[in-house]
């Protein structure tokens, strides 16, 4: 259990002390053992060839994590636009904190258990490799390990920006890519991240989970290569009979919105202004594929989907979607329809999905069937029906104004105890949409006697 130091002017042959720091991540990381901390000094660290992969070499444990952290200023790790420059975290109980990574093909490749990556910045990713297997740019990658598990990964409070697609086979660019292709990636959490200007935000594939994706701000995901620009995408069923929780995220101007396949709880999200080309400019898309077990057992509660080019909620291959519950949602101003398809016939005539307490507003395909018996909708389909009455759409404020018909128009759900902002939900009748209405108290001026005030009084606001 020791504390070591790095500095751009250091020497890898030195003792690693504060007075004699190491120089490179490649040489420093393999020296760390359980309980060690590596304090990385301010400055820019370079990596420019394939042998410059930095790799973990030992496990920490629950009581003695291995920590790599910035400690006296900004730390920049420049991949120098070399595709293979990456960090391999293949051991358990590591924490990476406060590192800025740029000019690389993959930031951190994770196969260890209980790894934490926090307060880092990933930007200006780079990829021009020829091999199909190396065709994507990725900020954080949990993928392609030998058979085994990757449990307890936490990705929190990071920033990701400018994440372009690769250049060859199936090119994509993901900020965060979780893929249980050869392993079990389970019990992971992704929260508090700011993700922008890339192909996909958070990509969860191949039966990963259980998982939590919470409180992320994902915006301006414009797609590229083979990607339509998903904000959040989940493929497959959740492993081990568990569930995935996707809640309190704000997705703005993402081409693809939010897509789920099965076993997910989609709660208190705001998904707005989906735009661009192609068919995936939605709020929430539920993908049905009966042979894969997709399209089943999702709950979509208390979300706000507004002003997306295509659908508010879209059941793709609807006849192969089953046992989904859609309640307390606002679908407003979406370009093609608020929820699709429109009736039992669209679901193949044997629909067991449940819709109720939804507000649907817009000039396209409004149906009481989808709002639900207790829902609100535009009866005449002419724009005269109940509008959600958001606080300030131009300012991207989709909270409810005091005149909103959504107030107290929903149904209390036992699992939904707080709203998008973490404010307590009312029991019984709750508000429709991602936000619970909170009255704004007027700010009154009052006159008080105060020392040093003009004429013995002061105005306190």
N, C-alpha and C positions, 0 to 999 in steps of 0.2 A: 504494500500500500504506500505508493510514493507519488510525489508530484514532480512532473517534468515540464520542460519548456521548449518551445520552438520559436525561431525567429528567421526571417528571410536572409539575414546575414550570419546565421548560425553555421554549425559544422556537424554533420551526421556522425562523425567520429568523436564528438565531445561527450561530456558526461550527461548532458540533458538538463543541467541545472539552470537556474535563472541567470547566472553569470556565464555559463557555457552551454547555450541552448543548441538543440538539434536544428536541422535546416529543412528537411523534406518530409512530407506525409508518408511517402513510400517507405522510408527507412524508420520513421518514428512509430507508426502504428503497430508493426509486428513486435515491438519491444514492450508493449503494454500488457500487464497481467491484471488479475482481479484486484479491484480497489484503487488502481492507478488513475491519476488525472493528468491529462496533457493540456497545459495552458498554451494556446497558440497566440503569439504576439501579432500586433497590428502590422499590416503590409500585404504584399502580393507574393503568392507562392506559385511557381510555374510547374507545368508538366507537359512534355511534348513528344513522348514516344511510347510505343506499345508496352515496353517493360516498366513504364511508370505507373501502372496500376498500384494503388495503395490497398493493402489487404490487412484485415484483422488476423490475429494468429492465436488468440487465447480467449477463453470464456471468462466473463465476470460471473457474479451470482447476485441473488436478490439483496443481500446485505452489502455487497462490495461491487458496485457497477464499475465499468471502465468508461471514463468520461473524456471526451475531446471537446474543448470549448475555447472560444475567443475570450480574452481576459483583459485586454487593455486598449481596445480599439477595433476598428474594422479589419476583418480578415478576408482577403480575396484569394480564391484559388482558381487560377486561370488554366483551363485545359488547352489553351493555345490552338483551338480548333483542330485538335487531333481526336479522331473518332473513338479510339479505344481507351482514352484516358477516363478512368472511373474509380470509384471506391467500392471495394467488396467487403461488406459486413456479414461475414459468414459464421459469426460466433455470437454467443448469448450475452445479454445484459450489457449492451453498449449504449451510450448516450452521445449523440453528436449535437452540438449547440453553437449557434451564432456564426456559422461559416457561410460565406458567399461563394457559390460555385457558378462558373460561366465558361463558355467556349468549350463544351464537352458534349459527348453523345449520351452518356448516362451518368447522373450525379451519384446516387448511392444505390447499389444492388444489395438487397437484403435477403439473407437466408437464415439468419440467427433468430433466436427467440427473445422476446422482451426487449427489443431494440426501440429506442426513442430517438426521433429526429425532430428537433425543435428550434425555432427562432432562426432558421437558415433562409437564404435567398438563392433561388435557382433562376438564372436568366441567360438569354442569348445562347440557347442550346445550339449544337452544331452537329450535322451528320452528312457525310458524303461517302459512306462506305459502299462497297459493291456487293457484299454478301447479303442474301435475303434475311438471314437470321439477325443481322445487325442494322435493320432498315429503319428503326424508329429512334426518335429522340425522347428521352425519358428523364424526368427529374428524380423521382424515387421509384424503384423497381423491385417488387418482391415476386420472383419468377424463376422458373427453369432450374430448380434444384434437384438433386437426386431425391428419390422417394423419402419422405419424412414430413416434418412439420415446420411451419414458421408461425409461432404463436405469440400473441400479445404485442404486436407491432403498434406503436403510437406515433402518429405524424401530426404535429400540432404547431400552430402559430408560425408557419412558414410563408414565404412569398415566392410565387412562381410567375415568371413573365417571359414573353417572346419564346414560345416553344414550337418551332416549325416542324413540318413533317420531314421524314427521311426522303431519300431520293429513289429508292428502288422498290422491290417487292413489298406489297401491302404496307406502304409507308404511312406512319402515323407519328404524332407528337403528343405525348401525354405528360401532364404534370405529375400524376401519381398513377402507377400501373400495378394492380394487384392481380396476379394470374396463377391460379393453383393448377397449372397444367400437369406438373409432375409431383406436386407436393400439396400439403394441406395448409393453406394460409387461413388462420382462424383467430377469432377473438381480437380483431384489430380495430383501432379507432383512428379516425381522421377528422380533426376538428380545428377550427379557428384559422384556417389558411386563406390567403388571398391569392387567387389564381386568375391570370388574364393573358390575352394575346397569344393564343396557341390553337392547337387542333382539338384536343380533348382535355377536360379538366381532371376528373377522377374516373378511372376505368377499372371496374371490378369484374373479373372474368372467371369462368370455368369452376363454378361451384365453390367459390371462396366463402369464408364466413364461419360463424356469425360475425357481424360487424356493426359499427356505429359510424355514420358520416354526419357530422353535426356542425352547425355554426360556421360554415365556409361561405366566403364571398367569391363567386365564380362569374367572370364577366368577359365579354368580347372574345369568346371562343369561336373562331371563324372557320375552323375546319382546314382541310388540306390533305393531299394524298388520298387515302381511302377513308378518311374521317369526315363526317358531316359537321363536326364541331359540337360534340356532346358536352354539356356541363358536368353531368354525372351519368354514368352508364353501368348497369349491373346485368351480367349475363348468367344464365344457369340457375340452378336451385341452390339454396344456402346449405352448406355442408352440415351433416350430422343432425338434420331435422331442426336446425336453429333458424333464426330470422336475422334479417338485416334491417337496421333502423336508419332512415334517411330523414333528418329533421332539422328545421330552423336554418336551412341554407337559403341564400339569396342568389338566384341565377338571373343575370341581366345580359341581354344581347348575345345569347349563345345560340348558334345555328340549330343545335340539336336538343336543347332543353335537358330533361331528365327521363331516362329510360330504365325500366325495371323488367325483369322476367318473372321471378317467382319469390314468394316467401319474404316480401319486403313490406315494411311499414313506412309510408311516405306521409310525414306529418309536419304541419306548420311551415312549409316551404313557400317562398315567393319566387315565381318563375315568370319573367316578363320580357317583352321586347325581343322575342326570338325572331331572327330575320335571316336573310340570305337566300341562296338558291337551294333546290332540292326539296324533298318532301318532309324533312324532319324538323321543321320549325315549330315545335310544339311546346306546351307546358310539360305534361306528363304523358309518356307513351308506355303502355303495357303490351308487351310483345307475347303473342300466343303462338305456341308450337307444341302441339299435344304429344308428339313423339319424343320430345326432349323434356317434357314435364314443365314447360314454360307457360306463363300466363295464368298461374294459379295462386290463390291465397295471398293476395296483396291487399293492404288497406291504404286508402288514400283519404286522409282526414285533414280538414282545416287548412287547406292550401289555397293560395291565391295565384291564379294563372290569368294574366291579362296582356292584351296587345301583342300576342304572338302571331306571326304571319299565317300559321296553319291552324291547328286545333288547340283547344285548352287541354282536354284529355282525349287521347286517341288509343282505342283498343285495336292494335294491328293484328290481322288474322283473327277477328273477333270471335268466330265460331270455335276457336281453340283457346278461349279464355274462360276461366271458371272460378267461382267462389271468391270474387273480388268484391270489396265493399268500398263505396265512394260516398262520403258524407261530409257535410259542412264546408264544401269548397266554393270558392268564387271562380267562375269562368266568365270573363268579361272582355269583349272587344277583340277576341281572337278571330283571325281572318276568314277561315273556312267553316268552322263550326266550333261550338263551345265544348261539346262532348260528341264523340262519334264511335260507333254508329248510333242511329237514332232510335232504334226499336228492337224488339225481339227478333224480327226477321233478319236484321243485320247481324245478330249474334247466332244465327243458324237456327233460330226457332226454339232453342232449349236453353235460354239464358238463365243462369242462377247467380249472376252478379246482382248486387244490391245498390240502389241509388236512392238517396234521400237527403233532405235539408241542404241542397245545393242551390246557389243563386247563379242563374244563367242569363247573361245579358249580351245582346248583339243582334245583328240583322241577319244571321244565318242559322237556320235549322235549330230553333228552340223547341224543345219538347218537354212536356210535363213529366214524361216517363223518366227523363234523365235528371230533372231537378228533384224528382221524388214527390210523393204525396204531400209532404210538408215543405217543399222547396218553393223558391221564388223564380219566376221566369216571365219572359215577354210574351204574354198570351197572344197578342196580335202580330207578333213578329215584325213590328214596324218601328221599333226604337222608343216606344212609349212606356215600356214595362219598367219594372224597378231596376234602377242602376245601383251599383255598389256604393257610389258616393265616396270615393277615396279622398284622402286629405289633400294631396297635391301630386297628381300624376306627373306633371312636368318636372317636378323635383324628385321623382322616383320615390315618393312617399305614398305607399299603398296601405297605410293605416286607414281606419275608418273615420270619417267625419261624423259629427254629432247627428246629422240627418240621415245617416245610412240605414236602409231597411235591414241590413245584416245584423244589427244590434239585437241581441236576445232572440234571434230567429233560428238558431241552430239547436242541436241536441247535445246535452252534456255526455261526454264519452269518458269512461273510467280511466282510460290510458292517457287522455289529453288533459294534463293538469296545468300546463303553462302554454303561453302563446309563443310566437316567433321571437319576441323580445325577452322571453323568460318571465313575463308577468303571469300571475295566477289566473286561470280560467274560472269562470263562474260555474258552480254546479247547477244541475237542472238545465235551464235554458242558457246556452252559451252563444257567442257571436260566430257567424259564418265567416270563413276566411282565416288567414294566417294570424291576424291581430285581434286581440280583445280590445274593444273600445275603452279608452281611459279619458274621462273628461279633463280638459285643460282648465285649471283654475285661473280665473282672472287675476291679474296682478294689480292691486290697488295701491295708490299712493296714500300715505298717512303722515301726518305732521306730529313730530315728537319734540320734546325739549332736549337739546343736546349741547354739551360743552363745546365751545368754539364755533357754533353755528351762527350764521348771520341772524341778528335779531332774536337770538336764543332758541331758534328752531332749525330743524333739518328735515329734508325730504328723504324718506327711506322707501326704497322700492323692493 
